[in-house]
């Protein structure tokens, strides 16, 4: 393939919708943190977004076929980084998730592993040409994701580890998963559930139980879900300009995990529905790019991004409205956080990378 590409083939429509979501996120972060110790977080988020946009343009220029050819080295580097976290990581609130760098900067490798897994899974399935998966291919594909996932669970970071699952499931589905293999996955999940429960931390067990009955312990394990539901409900149809749950600090971390609850309180059902519509348009645009990808590898790369973005949105919003347990998974492009923002823009850069090579010979 030629290395010459044109930004005329860049998906500017997708870029526009992404920046609208980011803008809403910045405004909400500023509103939620204006009179708190986190004041200024909105400005920092702008810097992260600008850095992300720059990273996206750079990622779009790299030939994704070159990245796929080198992905085995990237995978080894990712495993080495996760081992470094377990050995030398900075412990915070009982978890080792970050490596402390110079000037007070903290690096979270588990967030970047998602991008490498998208490429690794795409490379693996692109090299398979049969229409149905053999049991050997099924196990190898599962192992690619299972190894880093188990290492992240060891940190422990259940939320990030769970975000690796949709990458594997999307790859298996598109790669020709057979019904018997799908049944095996379901049975293994059911059999491993008691074992997983036994190895969970107490706070993780409380989160899994409390979301179903938050009123049972409204000041303890059910506090976050209770306050989130109150915030969403108090927004009504058009929203509340006062935003008492957010601005009186009843709603926990309204700039990160519960930013959608804060947004729903201030902008109501109409505003929340508008945000969901924006995400839907972005996902549909991404899926369209997957359909027009120049090859099988490109399709798998783009659909891997679709899987991760969809999972983040569904789990975060499900958590906010009490349909899913609190897992600490941020809302993409809206929640405050440098690692999350940079990962998402790099992932979008890979999508642009595929799209810009549709007509390259």
Order of alpha helices (4+ residues) and beta strands (2+ residues): alpha-alpha-alpha-alpha-beta-beta-beta-alpha-alpha-alpha-alpha-alpha-alpha-alpha-alpha-alpha-alpha
